[in-house]
């Protein structure tokens, strides 16, 4: 299992549940599971590169990174295009469902 303790720059995904928010709405939880699954699939693509921005998200001090496929597309842009992520910026609050 691959775990990443980083935040892809400019991307936010639905909440699949966790310690801080164990009971997101069912529709949001399902979107979160789909996003997590698709991200795992994309990360297995040969030639994936992670670029560290040198910054963190401020709140949780997770590194902000760019994740790109060998063809140059960002994983974030793919997730956004597929409806599994939304563009993120500081102080952004997502209303998924």
Secondary structure as UniProt FT lines:
FT   STRAND          6..8
FT   TURN            9..10
FT   STRAND          11..13
FT   HELIX           26..43
FT   TURN            46..47
FT   STRAND          49..56
FT   STRAND          63..68
FT   TURN            70..71
FT   HELIX           75..81
FT   TURN            82..83
FT   STRAND          85..87
FT   TURN            90..91
//
